Amino acid sequence: VLVPELHPDAFSDFAAFLEALGTRPDLAIPETTWVSLFASMARHAGALSARTGSPAGSRLLHSVEKSIVDQVAKLVSNHGVVEAITILSPFHDPDGAAVYELARRTSCPQINIALPPDPRLLSAFPFPLGQGWNVPIQAVRPPVEDAARRPLHAKWIDIKTSTGVLRITGSINATTAALCSIRNVEVGVIRKVGVAGQEWESVPIPTQFDRKPFTPGLSGGRLAVHASLNGASEICGRIIPASEAKGV
């Protein structure tokens, strides 16, 4: 939970994220009055709290204008030497490219791939390929209660440095589209925590991995409609994306 008194920069970041949505011509946002309203509220909250002199805390990352990996590489450079990264994600590239790029950009000497809480479920990370990289790879698992009823949906990255751990949580999958480009609009919170360790337990590297393909929501020419019913019993709205659509 973020509050302006402790995390003013995150609220300013949130305002910038909302305002940036309007700069991308490829994003179809049919109704934008809430955007300016919430951006104004967030910027006001962040500005008021910033005057109290609260220490630097959590920041909000988004990929509307710049890739997450570019931003992380810059932030990490201010926190000492990177010792390891731990990545928990329901989706990975078939070749693990996004994980490798994050390790390369942070000069990381150790990669930990987190497996789903339920031991019966496979990770989507291609371990056979990753073991051929020039960076050692280990497998870990988050020890949780009732693991069989906890399917993996979380996106979580721990970057262990010589000064502590930078933790990123949010919507950022370990894929090139989400982590290393601006194709997806992703949002995450990065915060510094003390020492990580108990969140993960070492496990053997699996011999198999889940090869399920990732299928985005609106694709293949499918359309969505944003509309409302007015007092004259008419439906008024727009079709997304703004492409040719035949018919009434």
N, C-alpha and C positions, 0 to 999 in steps of 0.2 A: 504494500500500500504506500503510495506516495502522497505527501501533503506539502503544501507550499512552504510552510514554516521550516521544513527540514530539507526540501528538495526544490528550491526555487528555479534552478536551472532546467530541471526536467519540465516544469510548466512552461517556461519560455521556449524550450525545444518543442513541446506539444503545439504551441501556437504557431511556431515556424512550420511545423509539419502540416498543419491544416491549411495554412496560407500557401504552402508549396503545392498542394494538390491542384490548385487552380492554374499552375504554370505548365502542367503537362497536357499537351493537346490530345494525347492518346487516352486520357482518362475521362470516362463519361460519368459525370456526377449530375444527375437530373435536377436535384433540388439542393441549393447551396446556402440558403439563409442560415441554417444551423452552423455551417462552417465558420462564417464570420463571427457569429455570436459566441461560439465556444472558443475561437481563437482570441477574441477580445477578452473574454473572461480569464483564460489561461495566462495571457500576457500580463493582465492586470494583477493577478495573483502572484505571478513570479516576480514582477517588479516590486510589489509591496514587500514581499518576504526577503528579497535580495537586500533591501535597505537595513534589515536587522543584523546583517553581518553573519548569517549562518554559514557554516563551513561548506566547502564544495562537497556535493553528494552525488546522488544518482543523476544520470543523464538519459535522455530519450533518443534513440537512434531510429532513423527511417531511411528508406531507400528511394524516395521520390526523386532526388536529385543526384545522389552519389551512392555508390555501392556500400554495403555494410562492411565488407572486408577493407575497403579503403579507409573508412572511418576508424575501424578497430585498430588497424596498423598504426595510425597516427596517435590514437589514445594510448596504446600500449607502450609506445616509445617513451612516455613520461613516467612509467612505473617500473623501471629497472629491467633486468634481463628476464626473458621468458624461459621458464623451466619445463612447462608441459601444458598441453591443452586437452581438455576432456569434452567430448561432444556427444550429446544425447539428442537424437533426431529420428522421427519416424520415417523420413525419406532421405536418401542419399543419391548422388549421381551414380550411374552404372559403373563408372570408372573411379569414383571417389574424388573427382577433380576438385570440388569445392573445399574438401577437408585438406587436401594437399596444398592448395593455394593459401588457405589460412595459415597453415604451418610455415609455408615459405615466406609469407609476408611478415610474420611475427618472429622469424628465425627460431622456430620452436624445435627443440631436440627430442621431444617425446610426444606421441599422440596416443590418447586413450579414447577408445570408442566405447560408449556406453550401450549396453544391450537392454532390451525391454525388461521391465520388472518381472514379467512372467517367464520363467526359464523355458517354457514350451514354445515361446514365440521367437522368431529369428529376427536379427537386425538386417536392415537393407544395405549395410555397408559391405562392399566387396573385399572381404578380408584376403582372399588369395592374391588379388592385385596389390592391395596395400602392403602386404608383407614383402613385396619386391621393391618398395621405395627405399630411399636413403635415410628415412626417419623411422626409428623403432615404433612399432604399434603394439599396444596392449589392449585387452578387453576388460571392462569393469561393468558393474551393475549397481543400480541404486537399490539398497536394501529397504524395502517397504513392506508394511503389513498387508495381508490380503492381496498378494501380487497377482493371483489368478483373475482378480476382478479389476485389475488396473491396466487396461490396454494403453499402449504408448501413444500419447498425443503431444506431450511436452517437447518444446525446443529449448535446449539448455546448453550453454557453452561456458566452461570454466577455463580461464587463462591464468595459470599459476605463474607469478613473477617473483622476483627476489624481494619485493616489498609487500606481497599479499596476493589476493586472488581477485581478478576482475570477472564478475559473473554476468552473463547476458542471458536474459529470458524474454520470451515473447513469441512472435510468429515466424521466426527466421529458421527455416529448414536448412539442413546441411547440403544444399544443392546450389549449383551455379546460378540458376535463375533467382534464388532467394538471397544468397550470401554474396555473390560476386558480380552482380549486375543490377540494373535498375528496371529490369523487365517486370519483376513483381514489386508491388508496394508492400513492404514489410515494416513492422514496427517492433522494437525491442527496448528493454531497459538494461542499461549497463551500470553496475554498482560495484563498489569495492567492499569485499568481505575480509574477515580476518584470515583464517587458515582453513582450507578445504581438506577433506579427508574422510570424515565419517559419512559423507554423502555417497561415497563410492566404495565398493569392495571389489578386489581383483578376482577375476574368474578366467578360466581357460579360454583361449581364442577358439571360437566356433569353427567347425570345418565346413559349414554351409551358411548361406545367407539368403535373404528373401529377395527374389528378383521381380517383385511386383512392380509394374510400371506406374508412374504417377500420372493421374488424369486430372487436369484442371477443370474447374467448374464450367465456365462458359467457353466452349471451344467448338470447332468444327462447324462454324456458321450458325450456331444456335443464338437465339435472340432472347432478351429479357424486356419486360415492359414495366415502366414506372408510371403509375396512373392513379387518378382519384375519381370518385363518382360525385358529380356536382348536383345541385338542386334540381336540375332539369332531367335527371336520370341519364346523363350523358357521361361517358368515360373519356376523360381528358388526360393526356400524358405524352410520353415519348417512348420510342423503341430504342433499346441499347443493344449493340452498338449502332451508331448512326450510319446505317448502310441501307441500300435499296431493299425495300420489302414490298412485295406485290400483294394486292388484295385490300380488303376493307377492314 
